[in-house]
Amino acid sequence: MIISKTRFFLLLMGLVITPFLAYKFIWILKSEKTIGTMCFVSKSYSGQIVHVFSVINFIRGKDTIWFHSNDNILFRRGEIVPVRYQRHDPNDARVDIFVSIWGDTLGYGGVLLLIVMIMFLHPEVVPRGSILLLITKKPFIRLS
């Protein structure tokens, strides 16, 4: 199959980012909303790195579920916080704000997307105006 450089990299970007977006959309679709209460600020140490986070709880049925927010997302003690959690696993909970829900997806997917963009823009990886030939035998991609 003959394909242009631009179309190839657009397809590659789609293949790279789709698993991250699909996972997050499925997580959101299977989650439930509730409200939680910020109880206290806690710290953990990973070598010399200090992680500061809010500890939040919410009620599910007769159980009280406790979880940590992301690093450096701090709330006031007693503050009501929107929460999303998985129905089948309430311990898989997150604060329902953009950074907490989408931050990891944008971070991991964004790094891979950046690598693909650098490959696309660098003139020595795939020269401008190149046509790529996709084949089923090694090397799988040929430039022409």
Rosetta constraint file for C-alpha pairs under 8 A:
AtomPair CA 1 CA 133 HARMONIC 5.64 0.50
AtomPair CA 1 CA 134 HARMONIC 5.12 0.50
AtomPair CA 1 CA 135 HARMONIC 6.68 0.50
AtomPair CA 2 CA 131 HARMONIC 6.83 0.50
AtomPair CA 2 CA 132 HARMONIC 5.80 0.50
AtomPair CA 2 CA 133 HARMONIC 4.60 0.50
AtomPair CA 2 CA 134 HARMONIC 6.34 0.50
AtomPair CA 3 CA 7 HARMONIC 6.54 0.50
AtomPair CA 3 CA 8 HARMONIC 6.29 0.50
AtomPair CA 3 CA 131 HARMONIC 5.90 0.50
AtomPair CA 3 CA 132 HARMONIC 5.25 0.50
AtomPair CA 3 CA 133 HARMONIC 6.33 0.50
AtomPair CA 3 CA 134 HARMONIC 7.53 0.50
AtomPair CA 4 CA 8 HARMONIC 6.08 0.50
AtomPair CA 4 CA 129 HARMONIC 7.77 0.50
AtomPair CA 4 CA 130 HARMONIC 6.70 0.50
AtomPair CA 4 CA 131 HARMONIC 4.73 0.50
AtomPair CA 4 CA 132 HARMONIC 5.94 0.50
AtomPair CA 5 CA 9 HARMONIC 6.25 0.50
AtomPair CA 5 CA 120 HARMONIC 7.91 0.50
AtomPair CA 5 CA 126 HARMONIC 7.49 0.50
AtomPair CA 5 CA 128 HARMONIC 7.73 0.50
AtomPair CA 5 CA 129 HARMONIC 7.00 0.50
AtomPair CA 5 CA 130 HARMONIC 5.89 0.50
AtomPair CA 5 CA 131 HARMONIC 5.83 0.50
AtomPair CA 5 CA 132 HARMONIC 6.40 0.50
AtomPair CA 6 CA 10 HARMONIC 6.15 0.50
AtomPair CA 6 CA 120 HARMONIC 7.89 0.50
AtomPair CA 7 CA 11 HARMONIC 6.17 0.50
AtomPair CA 8 CA 12 HARMONIC 6.12 0.50
AtomPair CA 8 CA 132 HARMONIC 7.67 0.50
AtomPair CA 9 CA 13 HARMONIC 5.96 0.50
AtomPair CA 9 CA 116 HARMONIC 7.31 0.50
AtomPair CA 9 CA 117 HARMONIC 8.00 0.50
AtomPair CA 9 CA 120 HARMONIC 6.56 0.50
AtomPair CA 10 CA 14 HARMONIC 6.20 0.50
AtomPair CA 11 CA 15 HARMONIC 6.18 0.50
AtomPair CA 12 CA 16 HARMONIC 6.13 0.50
AtomPair CA 12 CA 116 HARMONIC 7.56 0.50
AtomPair CA 13 CA 17 HARMONIC 6.14 0.50
AtomPair CA 13 CA 113 HARMONIC 6.21 0.50
AtomPair CA 13 CA 116 HARMONIC 6.63 0.50
AtomPair CA 14 CA 18 HARMONIC 5.72 0.50
AtomPair CA 15 CA 19 HARMONIC 7.44 0.50
AtomPair CA 16 CA 20 HARMONIC 7.98 0.50
AtomPair CA 16 CA 109 HARMONIC 7.31 0.50
AtomPair CA 16 CA 112 HARMONIC 6.83 0.50
AtomPair CA 16 CA 113 HARMONIC 6.88 0.50
AtomPair CA 17 CA 21 HARMONIC 6.36 0.50
AtomPair CA 17 CA 109 HARMONIC 5.64 0.50
AtomPair CA 17 CA 112 HARMONIC 7.77 0.50
AtomPair CA 17 CA 113 HARMONIC 6.97 0.50
AtomPair CA 18 CA 22 HARMONIC 5.81 0.50
AtomPair CA 19 CA 23 HARMONIC 6.02 0.50
AtomPair CA 20 CA 24 HARMONIC 6.34 0.50
AtomPair CA 20 CA 105 HARMONIC 5.96 0.50
AtomPair CA 20 CA 109 HARMONIC 6.25 0.50
AtomPair CA 21 CA 25 HARMONIC 6.07 0.50
AtomPair CA 21 CA 105 HARMONIC 7.12 0.50
AtomPair CA 22 CA 26 HARMONIC 6.09 0.50
AtomPair CA 23 CA 27 HARMONIC 6.12 0.50
AtomPair CA 24 CA 28 HARMONIC 6.16 0.50
AtomPair CA 24 CA 102 HARMONIC 7.70 0.50
AtomPair CA 24 CA 105 HARMONIC 7.31 0.50
AtomPair CA 25 CA 29 HARMONIC 6.08 0.50
AtomPair CA 26 CA 30 HARMONIC 6.15 0.50
AtomPair CA 27 CA 31 HARMONIC 6.12 0.50
AtomPair CA 27 CA 86 HARMONIC 7.50 0.50
AtomPair CA 30 CA 86 HARMONIC 6.24 0.50
AtomPair CA 30 CA 87 HARMONIC 6.95 0.50
AtomPair CA 31 CA 84 HARMONIC 5.98 0.50
AtomPair CA 31 CA 85 HARMONIC 5.17 0.50
AtomPair CA 31 CA 86 HARMONIC 4.45 0.50
AtomPair CA 31 CA 87 HARMONIC 6.04 0.50
AtomPair CA 32 CA 84 HARMONIC 5.44 0.50
AtomPair CA 32 CA 85 HARMONIC 5.51 0.50
AtomPair CA 32 CA 86 HARMONIC 6.28 0.50
AtomPair CA 32 CA 87 HARMONIC 6.44 0.50
AtomPair CA 33 CA 82 HARMONIC 7.28 0.50
AtomPair CA 33 CA 83 HARMONIC 5.75 0.50
AtomPair CA 33 CA 84 HARMONIC 4.62 0.50
AtomPair CA 33 CA 85 HARMONIC 6.75 0.50
AtomPair CA 33 CA 96 HARMONIC 7.97 0.50
AtomPair CA 34 CA 58 HARMONIC 7.59 0.50
AtomPair CA 34 CA 82 HARMONIC 6.20 0.50
AtomPair CA 34 CA 83 HARMONIC 5.26 0.50
AtomPair CA 34 CA 84 HARMONIC 6.34 0.50
AtomPair CA 35 CA 58 HARMONIC 6.43 0.50
AtomPair CA 35 CA 80 HARMONIC 6.59 0.50
AtomPair CA 35 CA 81 HARMONIC 5.64 0.50
AtomPair CA 35 CA 82 HARMONIC 4.65 0.50
AtomPair CA 35 CA 83 HARMONIC 5.33 0.50
AtomPair CA 36 CA 56 HARMONIC 6.29 0.50
AtomPair CA 36 CA 57 HARMONIC 5.33 0.50
AtomPair CA 36 CA 58 HARMONIC 4.30 0.50
AtomPair CA 36 CA 59 HARMONIC 7.49 0.50
AtomPair CA 36 CA 80 HARMONIC 5.74 0.50
AtomPair CA 36 CA 81 HARMONIC 5.06 0.50
AtomPair CA 36 CA 82 HARMONIC 6.19 0.50
AtomPair CA 36 CA 83 HARMONIC 6.12 0.50
AtomPair CA 37 CA 56 HARMONIC 5.51 0.50
AtomPair CA 37 CA 57 HARMONIC 5.52 0.50
AtomPair CA 37 CA 58 HARMONIC 6.44 0.50
AtomPair CA 37 CA 78 HARMONIC 5.71 0.50
AtomPair CA 37 CA 79 HARMONIC 5.69 0.50
AtomPair CA 37 CA 80 HARMONIC 4.75 0.50
AtomPair CA 37 CA 81 HARMONIC 5.77 0.50
AtomPair CA 38 CA 54 HARMONIC 6.55 0.50
AtomPair CA 38 CA 55 HARMONIC 6.00 0.50
AtomPair CA 38 CA 56 HARMONIC 4.42 0.50
AtomPair CA 38 CA 57 HARMONIC 6.65 0.50
AtomPair CA 38 CA 75 HARMONIC 6.53 0.50
AtomPair CA 38 CA 76 HARMONIC 6.88 0.50
AtomPair CA 38 CA 77 HARMONIC 5.47 0.50
AtomPair CA 38 CA 78 HARMONIC 5.21 0.50
AtomPair CA 38 CA 79 HARMONIC 5.41 0.50
AtomPair CA 38 CA 80 HARMONIC 6.56 0.50
AtomPair CA 38 CA 81 HARMONIC 6.80 0.50
AtomPair CA 39 CA 54 HARMONIC 7.41 0.50
AtomPair CA 39 CA 55 HARMONIC 5.75 0.50
AtomPair CA 39 CA 56 HARMONIC 5.59 0.50
AtomPair CA 39 CA 57 HARMONIC 7.04 0.50
AtomPair CA 39 CA 77 HARMONIC 5.51 0.50
AtomPair CA 39 CA 78 HARMONIC 5.88 0.50
AtomPair CA 40 CA 54 HARMONIC 5.97 0.50
AtomPair CA 40 CA 55 HARMONIC 5.50 0.50
AtomPair CA 40 CA 56 HARMONIC 7.51 0.50
AtomPair CA 40 CA 77 HARMONIC 5.82 0.50
AtomPair CA 41 CA 52 HARMONIC 7.03 0.50
AtomPair CA 41 CA 53 HARMONIC 5.73 0.50
AtomPair CA 41 CA 54 HARMONIC 4.52 0.50
AtomPair CA 41 CA 55 HARMONIC 5.97 0.50
AtomPair CA 41 CA 74 HARMONIC 7.31 0.50
AtomPair CA 41 CA 77 HARMONIC 7.97 0.50
AtomPair CA 42 CA 52 HARMONIC 5.84 0.50
AtomPair CA 42 CA 53 HARMONIC 5.57 0.50
AtomPair CA 42 CA 54 HARMONIC 6.18 0.50
AtomPair CA 42 CA 55 HARMONIC 6.69 0.50
AtomPair CA 43 CA 50 HARMONIC 6.69 0.50
AtomPair CA 43 CA 51 HARMONIC 5.40 0.50
AtomPair CA 43 CA 52 HARMONIC 4.54 0.50
AtomPair CA 43 CA 53 HARMONIC 6.39 0.50
AtomPair CA 44 CA 50 HARMONIC 5.93 0.50
AtomPair CA 44 CA 51 HARMONIC 5.14 0.50
AtomPair CA 44 CA 52 HARMONIC 6.73 0.50
AtomPair CA 45 CA 49 HARMONIC 5.78 0.50
AtomPair CA 45 CA 50 HARMONIC 4.74 0.50
AtomPair CA 45 CA 51 HARMONIC 6.15 0.50
AtomPair CA 46 CA 50 HARMONIC 6.45 0.50
AtomPair CA 46 CA 51 HARMONIC 7.66 0.50
AtomPair CA 51 CA 71 HARMONIC 5.86 0.50
AtomPair CA 51 CA 72 HARMONIC 7.49 0.50
AtomPair CA 52 CA 71 HARMONIC 5.50 0.50
AtomPair CA 52 CA 72 HARMONIC 5.62 0.50
AtomPair CA 53 CA 68 HARMONIC 6.40 0.50
AtomPair CA 53 CA 69 HARMONIC 5.70 0.50
AtomPair CA 53 CA 70 HARMONIC 6.10 0.50
AtomPair CA 53 CA 71 HARMONIC 4.87 0.50
AtomPair CA 53 CA 72 HARMONIC 5.54 0.50
AtomPair CA 53 CA 73 HARMONIC 6.18 0.50
AtomPair CA 53 CA 74 HARMONIC 6.09 0.50
AtomPair CA 54 CA 68 HARMONIC 5.83 0.50
AtomPair CA 54 CA 69 HARMONIC 5.33 0.50
AtomPair CA 54 CA 70 HARMONIC 7.68 0.50
AtomPair CA 54 CA 71 HARMONIC 7.97 0.50
AtomPair CA 54 CA 72 HARMONIC 8.00 0.50
AtomPair CA 54 CA 73 HARMONIC 6.81 0.50
AtomPair CA 54 CA 74 HARMONIC 5.38 0.50
AtomPair CA 54 CA 75 HARMONIC 6.58 0.50
AtomPair CA 55 CA 66 HARMONIC 6.94 0.50
AtomPair CA 55 CA 67 HARMONIC 5.85 0.50
AtomPair CA 55 CA 68 HARMONIC 4.66 0.50
AtomPair CA 55 CA 69 HARMONIC 6.35 0.50
AtomPair CA 56 CA 66 HARMONIC 5.70 0.50
AtomPair CA 56 CA 67 HARMONIC 5.52 0.50
AtomPair CA 56 CA 68 HARMONIC 6.17 0.50
AtomPair CA 56 CA 69 HARMONIC 7.09 0.50
AtomPair CA 57 CA 64 HARMONIC 6.52 0.50
AtomPair CA 57 CA 65 HARMONIC 5.38 0.50
AtomPair CA 57 CA 66 HARMONIC 4.32 0.50
AtomPair CA 57 CA 67 HARMONIC 6.36 0.50
AtomPair CA 58 CA 64 HARMONIC 5.73 0.50
AtomPair CA 58 CA 65 HARMONIC 5.43 0.50
AtomPair CA 58 CA 66 HARMONIC 6.78 0.50
AtomPair CA 59 CA 63 HARMONIC 5.79 0.50
AtomPair CA 59 CA 64 HARMONIC 4.58 0.50
AtomPair CA 59 CA 65 HARMONIC 6.17 0.50
AtomPair CA 60 CA 64 HARMONIC 6.27 0.50
AtomPair CA 60 CA 65 HARMONIC 7.07 0.50
AtomPair CA 60 CA 90 HARMONIC 7.90 0.50
AtomPair CA 65 CA 90 HARMONIC 7.13 0.50
AtomPair CA 65 CA 91 HARMONIC 6.66 0.50
AtomPair CA 66 CA 91 HARMONIC 7.48 0.50
AtomPair CA 67 CA 91 HARMONIC 6.94 0.50
AtomPair CA 67 CA 93 HARMONIC 6.81 0.50
AtomPair CA 67 CA 94 HARMONIC 7.85 0.50
AtomPair CA 69 CA 73 HARMONIC 6.55 0.50
AtomPair CA 69 CA 74 HARMONIC 7.92 0.50
AtomPair CA 69 CA 94 HARMONIC 6.58 0.50
AtomPair CA 69 CA 95 HARMONIC 6.38 0.50
AtomPair CA 69 CA 100 HARMONIC 7.56 0.50
AtomPair CA 70 CA 100 HARMONIC 6.31 0.50
AtomPair CA 75 CA 79 HARMONIC 6.52 0.50
AtomPair CA 81 CA 95 HARMONIC 6.88 0.50
AtomPair CA 81 CA 96 HARMONIC 7.78 0.50
AtomPair CA 82 CA 95 HARMONIC 5.88 0.50
AtomPair CA 82 CA 96 HARMONIC 5.11 0.50
AtomPair CA 82 CA 97 HARMONIC 7.52 0.50
AtomPair CA 83 CA 93 HARMONIC 6.87 0.50
AtomPair CA 83 CA 94 HARMONIC 5.77 0.50
AtomPair CA 83 CA 95 HARMONIC 4.53 0.50
AtomPair CA 83 CA 96 HARMONIC 4.76 0.50
AtomPair CA 84 CA 93 HARMONIC 5.63 0.50
AtomPair CA 84 CA 94 HARMONIC 5.46 0.50
AtomPair CA 84 CA 95 HARMONIC 6.28 0.50
AtomPair CA 84 CA 96 HARMONIC 5.56 0.50
AtomPair CA 85 CA 89 HARMONIC 7.40 0.50
AtomPair CA 85 CA 90 HARMONIC 5.35 0.50
AtomPair CA 85 CA 91 HARMONIC 7.20 0.50
AtomPair CA 85 CA 92 HARMONIC 5.67 0.50
AtomPair CA 85 CA 93 HARMONIC 4.07 0.50
AtomPair CA 85 CA 94 HARMONIC 6.37 0.50
AtomPair CA 86 CA 90 HARMONIC 5.16 0.50
AtomPair CA 86 CA 91 HARMONIC 7.60 0.50
AtomPair CA 86 CA 92 HARMONIC 5.86 0.50
AtomPair CA 86 CA 93 HARMONIC 6.63 0.50
AtomPair CA 94 CA 100 HARMONIC 6.44 0.50
AtomPair CA 94 CA 101 HARMONIC 6.71 0.50
AtomPair CA 95 CA 100 HARMONIC 5.94 0.50
AtomPair CA 95 CA 101 HARMONIC 7.22 0.50
AtomPair CA 96 CA 100 HARMONIC 6.69 0.50
AtomPair CA 96 CA 101 HARMONIC 6.40 0.50
AtomPair CA 97 CA 101 HARMONIC 6.17 0.50
AtomPair CA 98 CA 102 HARMONIC 5.65 0.50
AtomPair CA 98 CA 103 HARMONIC 7.16 0.50
AtomPair CA 99 CA 103 HARMONIC 4.68 0.50
AtomPair CA 100 CA 104 HARMONIC 7.79 0.50
AtomPair CA 102 CA 106 HARMONIC 6.10 0.50
AtomPair CA 103 CA 107 HARMONIC 6.05 0.50
AtomPair CA 104 CA 108 HARMONIC 6.04 0.50
AtomPair CA 105 CA 109 HARMONIC 5.65 0.50
AtomPair CA 105 CA 110 HARMONIC 7.63 0.50
AtomPair CA 106 CA 110 HARMONIC 5.14 0.50
AtomPair CA 107 CA 111 HARMONIC 6.21 0.50
AtomPair CA 108 CA 112 HARMONIC 6.70 0.50
AtomPair CA 109 CA 113 HARMONIC 6.06 0.50
AtomPair CA 110 CA 114 HARMONIC 5.96 0.50
AtomPair CA 111 CA 115 HARMONIC 6.35 0.50
AtomPair CA 112 CA 116 HARMONIC 6.39 0.50
AtomPair CA 113 CA 117 HARMONIC 6.14 0.50
AtomPair CA 114 CA 118 HARMONIC 6.16 0.50
AtomPair CA 115 CA 119 HARMONIC 6.30 0.50
AtomPair CA 116 CA 120 HARMONIC 6.21 0.50
AtomPair CA 117 CA 121 HARMONIC 6.13 0.50
AtomPair CA 118 CA 122 HARMONIC 5.84 0.50
AtomPair CA 119 CA 125 HARMONIC 6.03 0.50
AtomPair CA 119 CA 126 HARMONIC 7.45 0.50
AtomPair CA 120 CA 125 HARMONIC 7.39 0.50
AtomPair CA 120 CA 126 HARMONIC 6.88 0.50
AtomPair CA 122 CA 126 HARMONIC 7.19 0.50
AtomPair CA 122 CA 127 HARMONIC 7.87 0.50
AtomPair CA 123 CA 127 HARMONIC 4.91 0.50
AtomPair CA 123 CA 128 HARMONIC 6.40 0.50
AtomPair CA 126 CA 130 HARMONIC 6.75 0.50
AtomPair CA 126 CA 143 HARMONIC 7.77 0.50
AtomPair CA 130 CA 143 HARMONIC 6.47 0.50
AtomPair CA 130 CA 144 HARMONIC 6.05 0.50
AtomPair CA 131 CA 143 HARMONIC 5.93 0.50
AtomPair CA 131 CA 144 HARMONIC 5.32 0.50
AtomPair CA 132 CA 141 HARMONIC 6.48 0.50
AtomPair CA 132 CA 142 HARMONIC 5.63 0.50
AtomPair CA 132 CA 143 HARMONIC 4.75 0.50
AtomPair CA 132 CA 144 HARMONIC 6.19 0.50
AtomPair CA 133 CA 141 HARMONIC 5.63 0.50
AtomPair CA 133 CA 142 HARMONIC 5.00 0.50
AtomPair CA 133 CA 143 HARMONIC 6.27 0.50
AtomPair CA 133 CA 144 HARMONIC 7.30 0.50
AtomPair CA 134 CA 140 HARMONIC 5.66 0.50
AtomPair CA 134 CA 141 HARMONIC 4.79 0.50
AtomPair CA 134 CA 142 HARMONIC 6.62 0.50
AtomPair CA 135 CA 139 HARMONIC 7.87 0.50
AtomPair CA 135 CA 140 HARMONIC 4.81 0.50
AtomPair CA 135 CA 141 HARMONIC 6.27 0.50
AtomPair CA 135 CA 142 HARMONIC 7.92 0.50
AtomPair CA 136 CA 140 HARMONIC 5.68 0.50
